[in-house]
Protein backbone atom coordinates (compact mmCIF):
# COMPACT_ATOMS: atom_id res chain seq x y z
CA UNK A 1 0.00 0.00 0.00
CA UNK A 2 1.27 3.44 -0.86
CA UNK A 3 1.18 5.92 1.99
CA UNK A 4 0.71 9.55 0.97
CA UNK A 5 -0.42 11.20 4.18
CA UNK A 6 -0.06 10.77 7.95
CA UNK A 7 -3.70 9.66 7.96
CA UNK A 8 -2.79 6.80 5.58
CA UNK A 9 0.02 5.74 7.93
CA UNK A 10 -2.34 5.80 10.91
CA UNK A 11 -4.79 3.56 9.06
CA UNK A 12 -2.07 1.04 8.13
CA UNK A 13 -0.85 0.85 11.73
CA UNK A 14 -4.40 0.41 13.09
CA UNK A 15 -5.55 -2.05 10.42
CA UNK A 16 -2.39 -4.17 10.69
CA UNK A 17 -2.73 -4.34 14.46
CA UNK A 18 -6.40 -5.30 14.25
CA UNK A 19 -5.74 -7.93 11.57
CA UNK A 20 -3.46 -9.68 14.07
CA UNK A 21 -6.20 -9.53 16.70
CA UNK A 22 -4.07 -7.35 18.98
CA UNK A 23 -5.23 -4.59 21.25
CA UNK A 24 -3.30 -1.35 21.47
CA UNK A 25 -1.96 -2.61 24.80
CA UNK A 26 -0.70 -5.85 23.18
CA UNK A 27 1.21 -3.93 20.51
CA UNK A 28 2.53 -1.44 23.04
CA UNK A 29 3.97 -4.23 25.18
CA UNK A 30 5.68 -5.82 22.16
CA UNK A 31 7.55 -2.61 21.27
CA UNK A 32 8.09 -1.21 24.75
CA UNK A 33 5.77 1.78 24.83
CA UNK A 34 2.52 2.71 26.57
CA UNK A 35 -0.94 2.00 25.15
CA UNK A 36 -1.56 5.75 24.87
CA UNK A 37 1.47 5.96 22.55
CA UNK A 38 -0.10 3.42 20.18
CA UNK A 39 -3.34 5.39 20.33
CA UNK A 40 -1.41 8.52 19.34
CA UNK A 41 0.35 6.73 16.47
CA UNK A 42 -3.03 5.60 15.18
CA UNK A 43 -4.51 9.10 15.34
CA UNK A 44 -1.53 11.49 15.02
CA UNK A 45 1.02 9.54 13.01
CA UNK A 46 2.84 12.68 11.90
CA UNK A 47 4.52 12.44 15.33
CA UNK A 48 5.93 8.93 14.76
CA UNK A 49 9.74 8.93 14.79
CA UNK A 50 11.69 6.93 12.24
CA UNK A 51 12.94 4.67 15.04
CA UNK A 52 9.38 3.99 16.19
CA UNK A 53 8.18 3.45 12.62
CA UNK A 54 10.83 0.75 12.19
CA UNK A 55 9.76 -0.90 15.48
CA UNK A 56 6.11 -0.80 14.42
CA UNK A 57 6.94 -2.33 11.03
CA UNK A 58 8.93 -5.11 12.68
CA UNK A 59 6.20 -5.92 15.20
CA UNK A 60 3.42 -5.81 12.62
CA UNK A 61 5.36 -7.73 9.91
CA UNK A 62 5.21 -4.75 7.56
CA UNK A 63 7.72 -3.91 4.85
CA UNK A 64 9.04 -0.37 4.43
CA UNK A 65 10.19 0.54 0.91
CA UNK A 66 11.97 3.77 0.12
CA UNK A 67 12.69 4.81 -3.44
CA UNK A 68 12.02 7.25 -6.22
CA UNK A 69 8.49 7.59 -7.45
CA UNK A 70 8.07 6.40 -11.05
CA UNK A 71 7.62 9.03 -13.76
CA UNK A 72 9.29 11.72 -11.69
CA UNK A 73 12.23 13.62 -13.10
CA UNK A 74 15.35 13.58 -11.00
CA UNK A 75 17.42 16.73 -10.95
CA UNK A 76 20.69 16.40 -12.86
CA UNK A 77 22.50 17.73 -9.80
CA UNK A 78 20.97 15.17 -7.46
CA UNK A 79 22.43 11.69 -7.42
CA UNK A 80 19.71 9.11 -8.03
CA UNK A 81 18.83 6.92 -5.08
CA UNK A 82 18.82 3.18 -5.49
CA UNK A 83 15.50 1.67 -4.50
CA UNK A 84 15.87 0.01 -1.14
CA UNK A 85 13.59 -2.44 0.53
CA UNK A 86 13.71 -2.98 4.26
CA UNK A 87 12.05 -6.23 5.26
CA UNK A 88 11.40 -7.14 8.86
N, C-alpha and C positions, 0 to 999 in steps of 0.2 A: 504494500500500500504506500502510495506517495503521500507524504505529509507536507502540507503547504502552510499551515497555520498552527499556532499553539493549541487551538481548539481541536485540530486534527490529532495532535500528539496526545492530548488529554483523553480523547476517545479511544485511541489505540491502547493506551495504558489501562484504562478502565475495562474495555472489552476483552483484552488479553487476560487480565486478572479474573474476570467473571467466567471466561471460557474454561479456566482451570478449576473453577468452583471455589476460589479463594476469597476470603473477606479481605478488607483493607488491612485488618490486624494481622492476618496470615502473611500477606506480602510484606508488611512492615517488619515483621519478625525475621523473615528470610534475608532482608537486606540491611537490617540493623538501624531502623528508624522508627519513629512513632506512627501510630495509625493516622494522626492528624496530618502528618507529612504526606502520606499517600493520598489523603483526601485533597490536600492542596495541589499535588501533582496532577490529580484527575480534574481539577477545576481551574487551576492557575499554572498551567505547565510552562508558561514563559519564565517561570522562576526555577525550573529544573536545571541544575548544573550538569556539565558534561560528565563529570564523575558519577553523579546519580543516574543520569540517563544510561550510562554503560551498565551500572548495577541493575537497573530496572530491566534492561534488555537481557542480561544474563539470567536473571531470576524468571523472567517470563518467556524464555526461549525465543526471543526476537532477534532478528538480524538487522544491523545498522549498516547501510550502504552510503558511501559518500563519493560523489563524482560529479562530473560536468553534466548539465542537462543537455539532452540531444537538441540539435538545431539551434544552438546558441553560439554566436561568434565569440571566439576567445581573442582578446587583445593580443596584438603582435608582441607587445612588451611583456606580457604575462606568460610565464612558462605554463604549459598545459599540465594539469594534474592527471595522474594515472588514476583510473577508477579503482577504488579500494572497497573491499567487502570485509566487514568485521563480523565473524560468526561466533556466537557464544553457545 
